[in-house]
């Protein structure tokens, strides 16, 4: 009998903090759940209006490649907002939320036993999960030269990064592009938190100064989940090398991986509007400016955290001890060891809670 696929996967990490969650819930004023990155703020009115208008217009199946209007909206957004190289329709592809893509990219690229997937040393767990699903080997490194020497088939980078919020500058991104190309690897750049930068300016891997004017061998992943507070809509997209995206398009056609038609129309509206993004950025900035000094006053050190929606915090002790310390105060955080051994003394504290819950957490740290 073949080994069940679930046997290749690690334990689901959130199950391991059930006890801390219960202790935090027991706080007299309720839990401040800062452990997950789920948006809590209103869906933009623009999205609701677009969804309502599209609801009765999609009796038939949508296409995997997306409508012409969506492909144009993706291309225009990337060039306007991220100053990428010029892109054709063949350089973009909608996806059903980027977690699905991350988990299945190695498999959809045809990777398997004997292939190596490089991930950051402190990383979103689904990068490793995707490699395990495909049966590939995982190498965790933050060194482009070490990565290239392993002759990987796929390299993941992430900026602004989950969990620690570090932002890779153009020189660092260019080093990863050069390393991937020298090794003949696909470079997948997770740019889903790009709209949320605080202390440094993020760049896309498709910026001409980074990619040398060509998207060859490169894939950039983007999401509207955090940018537009539509995580439940499952709206994301890829951009980059037309050859790679053409292969993925064919695989995804056979798999029926289609973004629902009404959601495609919503994506067109949201990608064409930056005002709602600026409003959301202001919300997160205000929460960060309240919570960060409260943590520092309570003895925490905040590392990296130049961007994304998290504070990467440490008290210089085992992360599970810090999780327990916070839980006693009714605050739930994500243990750093969720994201690799390098995070063993950190916790990830999310800004994705209401203003009231962020304020309550800050007050409990005094």
C-alpha positions, -999 to 999 in steps of 0.1 A, spaced: 0 0 0 13 35 -9 21 59 19 -8 84 25 0 119 14 -8 132 49 22 112 61 45 135 43 32 166 61 41 181 94 16 184 122 -8 214 116 11 240 137 -19 259 151 -31 227 169 0 230 191 -11 262 208 -46 251 218 -37 252 255 -24 288 252 -55 298 233 -77 285 262 -56 304 288 -59 336 268 -97 331 264 -100 328 302 -89 364 306 -116 385 323 -117 409 294 -115 383 267 -88 371 243 -67 394 221 -60 370 193 -29 383 176 -18 349 163 -32 348 128 -31 371 98 -68 371 89 -81 405 80 -109 418 103 -117 452 87 -145 459 63 -145 446 27 -142 477 5 -175 491 -7 -161 489 -42 -158 452 -39 -193 447 -26 -207 468 -55 -187 449 -81 -197 416 -66 -234 426 -66 -232 437 -102 -215 405 -113 -236 380 -94 -261 373 -121 -237 376 -150 -219 343 -146 -241 314 -154 -213 297 -174 -178 285 -163 -150 311 -160 -117 305 -177 -86 295 -158 -66 323 -176 -92 349 -165 -111 374 -185 -93 398 -208 -103 426 -185 -87 409 -155 -55 402 -173 -53 438 -183 -60 450 -148 -32 427 -134 -7 440 -160 -17 477 -154 -15 473 -117 20 458 -117 34 484 -141 17 513 -123 23 503 -87 55 481 -89 72 496 -120 77 461 -135 89 453 -169 62 455 -196 40 425 -194 17 408 -220 -13 386 -212 10 355 -214 29 369 -184 0 368 -160 -22 341 -145 -50 344 -118 -50 319 -90 -75 307 -64 -57 325 -35 -20 322 -32 -19 296 -5 -32 271 -30 -5 281 -54 23 279 -29 12 245 -17 10 231 -52 36 250 -73 63 223 -70 38 196 -80 24 217 -109 59 224 -121 65 186 -123 89 184 -94 94 153 -74 119 130 -58 154 140 -66 145 177 -69 154 204 -43 133 233 -33 150 262 -14 130 281 12 141 308 37 154 297 71 124 315 87 95 310 64 58 306 58 53 269 65 35 262 32 67 266 12 79 234 29 45 217 27 45 223 -11 78 206 -15 68 177 7 35 172 -13 56 169 -44 81 145 -27 110 170 -32 139 177 -8 139 210 11 169 232 17 165 261 41 190 289 35 192 327 32 224 326 12 220 328 -26 253 312 -32 245 282 -10 212 279 -28 228 279 -62 254 253 -52 226 229 -44 213 231 -80 177 234 -69 147 233 -92 127 259 -73 137 288 -50 112 307 -28 119 342 -16 95 364 4 96 402 8 82 418 28 85 385 47 61 365 67 67 361 97 95 385 104 88 414 81 122 418 66 124 436 32 149 426 6 165 456 -12 172 456 -50 208 443 -46 196 414 -25 168 405 -49 192 408 -78 216 383 -61 187 358 -58 178 363 -95 214 357 -105 217 326 -83 185 311 -96 194 317 -132 229 303 -128 215 272 -113 187 268 -139 161 272 -111 127 288 -111 127 318 -87 93 323 -71 90 356 -52 61 359 -27 52 396 -28 18 393 -11 26 418 16 41 443 -7 15 470 0 25 471 37 60 485 42 69 507 72 107 512 74 120 503 39 108 503 3 99 470 -12 107 461 -48 92 435 -71 115 408 -85 100 419 -119 114 455 -116 138 460 -145 167 469 -122 163 436 -104 155 412 -133 177 427 -159 147 437 -181 134 402 -186 110 380 -165 127 348 -177 127 321 -150 108 343 -126 74 341 -110 60 369 -87 30 359 -65 5 386 -54 -27 385 -34 -57 407 -27 -64 391 6 -46 416 28 -43 444 3 -81 446 -1 -95 427 29 -110 400 7 -92 369 21 -125 350 18 -128 358 -19 -96 337 -27 -82 362 -52 -46 361 -62 -24 361 -93 10 353 -107 32 373 -131 64 365 -147 80 342 -173 55 334 -200 70 299 -206 65 290 -169 31 305 -166 20 288 -199 30 254 -184 11 263 -152 -19 274 -172 -22 240 -190 -19 221 -157 -45 243 -141 -69 240 -170 -68 202 -166 -73 206 -128 -102 230 -130 -84 256 -109 -106 286 -118 -111 319 -99 -149 323 -97 -163 346 -124 -178 372 -100 -145 373 -81 -126 380 -113 -148 411 -118 -142 422 -82 -104 418 -88 -107 442 -118 -123 468 -97 -100 465 -67 -68 464 -88 -78 496 -104 -82 515 -71 -55 525 -47 -75 546 -23 -89 517 -3 -54 503 0 -41 535 15 -70 535 40 -61 500 51 -24 508 53 -33 537 76 -52 514 99 -23 489 102 2 517 107 -19 531 136 -21 497 152 17 491 148 25 525 163 4 516 194 15 480 198 53 482 190 62 507 218 40 488 243 59 456 236 93 473 238 83 489 272 74 454 284 109 442 277 105 428 241 130 435 213 114 439 179 136 425 151 132 432 114 95 441 110 102 466 83 71 455 65 42 430 64 15 428 91 34 414 120 59 423 147 87 398 152 93 400 189 116 383 214 123 383 251 154 363 247 138 330 258 121 300 242 92 311 221 68 288 238 76 304 272 68 338 256 35 325 242 26 313 277 36 347 292 14 365 268 -15 340 272 -16 348 309 -23 383 299 -50 372 275 -29 377 244 -23 349 219 7 351 196 22 327 171 54 308 182 84 315 161 92 278 158 62 275 135 84 291 109 116 271 114 142 265 140 157 300 134 125 315 150 128 295 183 132 326 204 107 348 187 69 352 185 49 366 156 24 392 168 -2 402 142 -17 436 135 -48 419 121 -71 426 150 -96 453 156 -84 487 170 -102 478 203 -83 445 206 -50 460 197 -55 487 223 -65 461 249 -34 441 242 -12 472 245 -28 481 279 -22 446 292 15 449 285 20 478 309 
